[in-house]
Amino acid sequence: MRGILMRIGALLAPKVTAAAATCNSALTVDDFSKFSTNLNTLGEWTSDDSTMSSISAKSGVLSFTPKTNAYFYETFPCQAATENGYKSIQFTVKGPKGGSMNVELQSKTSCSASDFKSAIVPVTGLTGSTQTITLPLSSFPSSANTNAISGILWSGFSSNSAWELSNVKFGCTTDASTAPSATKDAVSTAPASQKSGTPSKDGSCAGTSGFNCLGWSEGECCSQYGWCGSTDGHCKTGCNALYGNCAGAASSPATKDVVSSTRTTLLTSTRTAPATTASASAPGTCSNLLIDDWVSQSRLTFLFYNAMLQPSSDDASMTSLVVGSPSPNHVTINPKDTSSYFYSQFDCVNAKNVYGGISLKIKAPKGTTFSIELDSSATCDPTKAVQVTVTTADLGWTFDGTEKLYSIPFNKFSGIDTGKLTTILFAGFTKSVSFGPMGFYCGNTGTEVKITTTSAVAGPSSTVAAPKGTAAALVIDKFAKADSNALGFWRGYDEGMKVTISGSKATIISQDADYSLYTQLSASCTDYTKYKGSYLHIAYSGSTAFSIALQQHNSKCDDSIAPYPETWDSLEASRYAKDGHIYIPMSHFNIELKRTIGLAIKGFYKADQVVLSTIEIVPSVPATHSIPNKLESGDLVFACKRPNSFAFAIDDGSPEYAQEVLKIVKEENIKVTFFTVGAPLLDESTNLTNVYREMEAAGHQIALHSYTHPKMEGLPDYASIDWEYKEDIDTVAKQFNGYHTNYFRPPFGNEGARMRQRLAQTLGAKPTITMWSVDVEDWLWAETDTPEEQLKAFERDVKKGGNLVVMHYLYPSTVGYLKQFIQIAKATGKQLMRVDQCMQDPDAPAL
Ligand SMILES: *[C@@H]1O[C@H](CO)[C@@H](O)[C@H](O)[C@H]1NC(C)=O
């Protein structure tokens, strides 16, 4: 999704180095001290064109983690290297032991020629430690002209692990004492990604031909190095005004590439998210139309959709975009610099005579400025749009550090067709800011776009009899002590939630549906079967927007083996609550009471305060308190049930890695389960429907992973939970020939009573809610300096007996380890299979 810089041919008129046949000292091409500006020691452009998953330079060393087909290059004034006595290319590298890569020399027929040719030498057998490579110029294929060298490119990295590069030089010697086995079986073609570049409409920018970048899709700024683009390197100090459009570049980066570099409009344009309460409607009946409620980090930064399910992204131009910060339904925008931008698309909204503009609450420090671009398109094609930009100054906006409502009236954007609005884009931020919900406002005066949450759909509301139990009461917790309960066992809670234990009460505020407060009910496996006829009683005040979970220990009653706990059942506090008391029949918890281990208060879906004063088990319920029926809540599974089985359950990630995953599971000849998010299946640009059709045909299991990947239990109401399930189930059926499945993996592993019950309700069947007991922790390690921790995490969990995997193909390092993961699993002697097979599902295909 990143904007990609595109090389377009001619470099600046060459500086030919003075003839001096003896070489006194090496010529440093790059010491990486200026890497942050994309310039090397010779003052010219150097980049990976965003082909690496991460790249940075520190203390003269470039560290990077390649994606598939990644490359990195240095350009410089044309070098008559041989004439000037240089004999080699030298550099210091650290790559994986046994690793390899290609080094490509880019040279021209003469320094005044415009096109370069590539000559490649593979470097193999890396030591795994830092080593200096000396490649004699004579080792490159004869197509290389060592008297007109214009660039060096590294590519073909043998692994997507961490690499380092430093000290790139032309050397005076060919002393290869430290050189590895550079072999001569070189190919003379460049990697596809580096063919000499697609010429712009006008040919190329700069050079002697005088071509420019105007109208070029990668951006209209021509850097002094002969490249068209839209980033600072091209548009700011790099800009060559003669050949590009540099005016106002800093505050308004060329945006042509912004929209075109992103996915095409979703095919779901006729669907609307549940929170969207209005479509363009006649005045008088109008209600504000939500564009984004900043409700899901994954929707914004992984799936790139706004609340209208239209594309939205910063194309990784920001340092970060954090949703839910500083408060729910807000986003904090942290720009890298003024070239950072962020956009949201609409499905060609007709605002004429309905909406007067777009409004949102903004909090920004005093003195902040930025610009706002609105696009409209006669053909409803966001890539072919009229773009009009105004600044915060044009709108008369000032900021003072407090949150206020701001409106963006369409009449400030002359030339825009308000009947066909396609995109809003924010850029040129001088400081970090936060936005509240953003949407179209009705009429001519900006009004706040409120998040409308539909009122809860009532669940089945019959009540059941409440017979008396026979066991004596058991006080579990009166909150007398800070970190242990009345049974003397541990009580604690997740970091991030606000819990105060004081005055024999626990006061809880949780902003996140992932947080839990735990209280342990037994040292190991205590048999609570005698309480089967009893009731869990919780005395509370405040909110009841949470779940209560009773946990079951594993079959060995051993907390050092996985999974621990083995499962739990979550029930909805509000269904069982009345007048400050919650009574839940112990029998409503679908677990083996014989192995009860603990209780969790969790799944908070509002940030409202909850105060608990007593947790106990009692034999009876006051006559005034009726008990609702037990709702189906599915099976929450963390491990395979079939003896000696092991299952890879892979959640989808970045479409670009799908083919590699497909290839590896094929090579390893195993069957796996893919949990796939619904919305991207309908987005043709992801190709994911085709990928999963192929996987399904190859015998893999396709399963549900929600429609837009929110924390399901965090959703505000039944309607929005149901919508996620329904759209997902319908999409899977539509894309996969009527296919229906009851296997679901909760995004982020976020679980609670409502998401379970609504899933069972929507499916009309008992779901298998698939968690995991082997976590490769890709979310934690994949993008760090120690991606190999993923292997360690995998091995650790497998050693503990885990046999159900969670991983995503989001990062090259994770995909790079997939083969090893599979081989480690095979080495356990267990049989690898799909999740439904390992659950002994009678409907699963035979092994
Ligand atoms: C889309 O996926 C299919 C199935 O895996 C594959 O054959 C095809 O090459 C992919 N297309 C693109 C453009 O990647």
The ligand as a Gaussian input file, in Angstrom:
#p B3LYP/6-31G(d) Opt

LIG

0 1
 C       -4.300000     -14.868000      -7.724000
 O       -4.355000     -16.106000      -7.064000
 C       -4.353000     -17.217000      -7.917000
 C       -4.600000     -18.443000      -7.069000
 O       -3.596000     -18.639000      -6.133000
 C       -3.055000     -17.276000      -8.681000
 O       -3.047000     -18.382000      -9.555000
 C       -2.875000     -15.992000      -9.448000
 O       -1.604000     -15.964000     -10.045000
 C       -3.012000     -14.797000      -8.513000
 N       -2.993000     -13.594000      -9.291000
 C       -2.200000     -12.595000      -9.022000
 C       -2.345000     -11.408000      -9.902000
 O       -1.399000     -12.636000      -8.110000

